[in-house]
């Protein structure tokens, strides 16, 4: 007897051919149907989500992970808005990237095409169910979704809405497949199903990402792990620095683009701590610092070596003193997960060196790391944030979900 993975992946593989050929207007109609249905079924979705939250809380899930799991009417409206933003974006499939004629008369065109069937493996965050599906539909791909057991009720409710939207637009509902069996052994089967799966994308913590990248025999994208840094230079506007640090740490600490480590030039440690500590204490942030930082404020706990390599996803911030820009860069090279880093400085030369030398997907001057997000970059809902270099990097929007092929016209040429 075939497993749910094989049955649904094969059906998605068949549906992918229809999606790849569908005109933009039909795909946009499906997305409009989905956005409207999300809003219409908000109460039902929230109710199913409450069942997941209750079960997760009873099993000791952390506050940060519960926040990722939670759906509210406002969050569902935001998800629907993300779907509508995808509608407004250009269709990435079927674009001519280049064309040329050869001396032998062959005419060659390089044209974008969908990838096929994309498997998305994720934890806790049911919004990924819709974000991923919307981007796959618009780009002409089918997808197989495997969320965590902690979000199964939420994901099942959302999958019904997605399938309904496809069907009402005349597209196969098999183009969106949710694996409802939460047995972890099935994930390996999905990640090695080369016959039907063209790409795997994990979204979640470091453990999930490592499991996917070491297990998969299908191509995969490494996403999400975010030990993000803010470096406050000696030439920084300290009031600006405080605003950026507060936002990068506090606005939503459970996300991968939240700051985990603050690097501070030794010349301004005391002045910055005087301004920053009261603000973060009011927001209930636990502060851990090195000896110089603790000399500046004795209420700060001691930081240890493991703090520099920890993604907290919580209201915890590690603070380290550096003696130069180069020392800050060395620390980032050692501990960064190549996600997002920021420098706060009024010195253009220093900023330019930071931009050039930091090897991360998103590098900022005088702005919060929290902007590393597909919606904020104008991509619409994102399917993940790639921390690798091939084939995409940073927030993955529509253009990350197509490849290309060559179309060649001749008049009987032979070689």
Residue pairs with C-beta under 8 A, 6 or more apart in sequence:
3 181
3 186
3 189
4 179
4 180
4 181
4 186
5 144
5 179
5 186
5 189
5 190
5 193
6 189
6 193
6 196
8 144
8 174
8 177
8 179
9 117
9 119
9 144
9 177
9 190
9 193
9 196
9 197
10 196
11 172
11 174
11 177
12 117
12 142
12 143
12 144
12 174
12 175
12 176
12 177
12 196
13 116
13 117
13 142
13 195
13 196
14 172
14 174
15 142
15 171
15 172
15 173
15 174
15 175
16 114
16 116
16 117
16 140
16 141
16 142
16 175
18 171
18 172
18 175
19 27
19 114
19 136
19 137
19 140
19 141
19 142
19 171
19 172
19 175
20 93
20 113
20 114
20 116
20 140
20 141
21 140
22 140
22 171
24 91
26 169
26 170
26 171
27 91
27 137
27 138
27 140
27 169
27 171
28 87
28 138
29 168
29 169
30 137
30 165
30 166
30 168
30 169
30 171
31 83
31 84
31 86
31 87
31 134
31 137
31 138
31 165
32 84
32 87
32 165
33 164
33 165
33 166
33 168
33 169
34 83
34 130
34 133
34 134
34 161
34 162
34 164
34 165
35 80
35 81
35 83
35 84
35 87
36 80
37 161
37 164
37 165
38 45
38 76
38 79
38 80
38 83
38 130
38 158
38 161
39 76
39 77
39 80
41 157
41 161
42 73
42 76
42 77
44 157
45 71
45 76
45 154
45 157
45 158
45 161
46 71
46 72
46 73
46 76
48 153
48 154
48 156
48 157
49 69
49 70
49 71
49 126
49 153
49 154
49 157
51 153
52 69
52 126
52 150
52 151
52 152
52 153
52 154
53 66
53 69
53 70
55 150
56 65
56 66
56 69
56 150
57 66
59 150
61 69
61 150
62 314
63 314
64 253
64 254
64 313
64 314
65 123
65 124
65 150
65 254
65 313
67 252
67 254
68 123
68 124
68 125
68 254
69 124
69 125
69 126
69 150
69 151
69 154
71 126
71 127
71 154
75 127
79 127
79 130
79 131
79 381
82 130
82 131
82 134
82 375
82 380
82 381
83 130
83 134
83 381
85 375
85 380
85 381
86 134
86 135
86 138
86 380
86 381
86 398
87 138
88 380
89 138
89 379
89 380
89 397
89 398
90 398
91 138
91 139
91 140
91 398
92 112
92 138
92 139
92 398
92 399
92 401
92 402
93 112
93 113
93 114
93 139
93 140
93 402
94 111
94 112
94 113
95 111
95 112
96 109
96 110
96 111
97 110
97 111
97 112
97 404
98 109
98 110
99 107
99 108
99 109
99 110
100 107
100 108
101 107
101 108
102 108
104 413
105 410
105 411
105 413
106 408
106 409
106 410
106 413
107 408
107 409
107 410
108 406
108 407
108 408
109 406
109 407
109 408
110 404
110 405
110 406
111 404
111 405
111 406
111 407
112 402
112 403
112 404
113 140
113 402
113 403
113 404
113 405
114 139
114 140
114 141
114 401
114 402
114 403
115 139
115 141
115 198
115 199
115 401
115 402
115 403
116 141
116 142
116 198
116 199
117 141
117 142
117 143
117 144
117 196
117 197
117 198
117 199
118 132
118 136
118 141
118 142
118 143
118 144
118 197
118 198
118 199
118 200
118 201
118 383
118 401
119 143
119 144
119 145
119 146
119 190
119 191
119 193
119 197
119 199
119 200
119 201
119 218
120 128
120 132
120 143
120 144
120 145
120 146
120 200
120 201
120 202
120 203
120 383
120 384
121 146
121 187
121 190
121 191
121 200
121 201
121 202
121 203
121 204
121 208
121 212
122 128
122 132
122 145
122 146
122 147
122 148
122 202
122 203
122 204
122 208
123 147
123 148
123 150
123 151
123 203
123 204
123 205
123 208
124 148
124 150
124 151
124 204
125 151
125 203
125 204
126 147
126 151
126 154
126 155
126 158
128 145
128 147
128 203
129 145
129 147
129 154
129 155
129 158
129 159
129 162
129 178
130 158
130 161
130 162
130 381
131 374
131 381
131 382
131 383
132 143
132 145
132 201
132 383
133 143
133 145
133 162
133 176
134 380
134 381
135 380
135 381
135 382
135 383
135 397
135 398
135 401
136 142
136 143
136 175
136 176
136 383
136 401
137 166
137 171
137 175
137 176
138 380
138 398
139 398
139 401
139 402
140 402
141 401
142 174
142 175
142 176
142 177
143 175
143 176
143 177
144 177
144 179
144 190
144 197
145 155
145 159
145 176
145 177
145 178
145 179
146 178
146 179
146 186
146 187
146 190
147 155
147 178
148 182
148 204
149 182
152 180
152 182
155 178
156 178
156 180
159 176
159 178
162 176
163 173
163 176
164 173
166 172
166 173
166 175
166 176
167 173
179 186
179 190
187 211
187 212
187 215
188 215
190 197
190 200
191 197
191 200
191 212
191 215
191 216
191 217
191 218
191 220
192 215
192 216
192 217
192 218
193 218
194 217
194 218
197 218
198 218
198 219
199 218
199 219
199 220
199 221
200 212
200 216
200 218
200 219
200 220
200 221
201 220
201 221
201 223
201 383
201 384
201 396
202 208
202 209
202 211
202 212
202 213
202 220
202 221
202 222
202 223
202 224
202 384
203 223
203 224
203 383
203 384
204 224
205 224
205 225
205 311
205 313
206 225
206 311
209 222
209 223
209 224
209 225
212 220
213 220
213 222
221 384
221 386
221 388
221 391
221 392
221 396
222 386
222 387
222 388
223 384
223 385
223 386
223 387
223 396
224 256
224 339
224 384
224 385
224 387
225 256
225 311
225 337
225 339
225 387
226 255
226 256
226 257
226 258
226 260
226 311
226 337
226 339
226 340
226 385
226 387
227 260
227 261
227 309
227 310
227 311
227 335
227 336
227 337
227 339
228 248
228 256
228 257
228 258
228 259
228 260
228 261
228 336
228 337
228 339
228 340
228 341
228 342
228 369
228 372
229 259
229 260
229 261
229 262
229 263
229 331
229 332
229 335
229 336
229 341
229 342
230 241
230 244
230 245
230 248
230 259
230 261
230 262
230 263
230 341
230 342
230 343
230 344
230 369
231 263
231 264
231 265
231 322
231 325
231 328
231 332
231 341
231 342
231 343
231 344
231 354
232 238
232 241
232 245
232 262
232 263
232 264
232 265
232 268
232 272
232 344
232 345
233 265
233 325
233 343
233 344
233 345
233 347
233 350
234 265
234 267
234 268
235 345
235 346
235 347
235 350
236 265
236 268
236 272
236 344
236 345
236 346
237 344
237 346
237 366
238 268
238 271
238 272
238 275
239 275
240 344
240 366
241 272
241 276
241 344
242 272
242 275
242 276
242 279
244 342
244 344
244 366
244 367
244 368
245 259
245 262
245 276
245 280
246 279
246 280
246 283
247 368
247 370
248 258
248 259
248 342
248 368
248 369
248 370
249 258
249 259
249 280
249 283
249 285
249 315
249 317
250 280
250 283
250 285
250 315
251 258
251 368
251 370
252 258
252 370
253 312
253 313
253 314
253 315
254 313
254 314
255 313
255 370
256 311
256 313
256 339
256 385
257 339
257 340
257 369
257 370
257 371
257 372
257 373
257 385
258 313
258 369
258 370
259 317
259 342
259 368
259 369
260 310
260 311
260 312
260 316
260 317
260 318
261 307
261 308
261 317
261 318
261 319
261 320
261 331
261 335
262 317
262 318
262 319
262 320
263 319
263 320
263 321
263 322
263 328
263 331
263 332
264 272
264 293
264 319
264 320
264 321
264 322
265 321
265 322
265 323
265 324
265 328
266 292
266 321
266 322
266 323
269 292
269 293
269 296
269 321
270 296
273 293
273 296
273 297
273 300
274 296
274 297
277 287
277 297
277 299
277 300
280 287
280 317
281 287
281 299
283 315
284 315
285 315
285 316
285 317
286 301
286 315
286 316
286 317
287 297
287 299
287 300
287 301
287 317
287 319
288 300
288 301
288 302
288 303
288 304
288 307
288 316
288 317
288 318
288 319
289 297
289 300
289 301
289 302
289 303
289 318
289 319
289 320
289 321
290 303
290 319
290 320
290 321
292 321
293 300
293 303
293 319
293 320
293 321
294 300
294 301
294 302
300 319
303 318
303 319
303 320
307 318
308 318
308 320
308 331
308 334
308 335
309 335
310 318
311 337
320 331
322 328
322 331
325 350
325 353
325 354
329 353
329 354
329 357
329 358
332 341
332 358
332 360
333 359
336 358
336 359
336 360
337 387
338 359
338 360
338 361
338 387
338 388
339 360
339 361
339 362
339 369
339 372
339 385
339 387
340 360
340 361
340 362
340 363
340 364
340 369
340 372
341 354
341 358
341 360
341 362
341 363
341 364
341 369
342 363
342 364
342 365
342 366
342 367
342 368
342 369
343 350
343 351
343 354
343 355
343 364
343 365
343 366
344 365
344 366
345 351
345 354
345 365
345 366
351 365
351 366
354 363
354 365
355 363
355 365
360 387
361 372
361 385
361 386
361 387
361 393
361 394
362 369
362 371
362 372
362 394
362 395
364 371
370 376
371 377
372 385
372 394
372 395
373 382
373 385
373 395
374 380
374 381
374 382
374 383
374 385
374 395
374 396
374 397
375 381
375 382
377 394
377 395
377 397
379 395
379 396
379 397
379 398
379 399
380 397
380 398
382 395
382 396
382 397
383 396
383 397
383 400
383 401
384 396
385 394
385 395
385 396
386 392
386 393
386 394
386 396
386 400
387 393
391 400
391 403
392 400
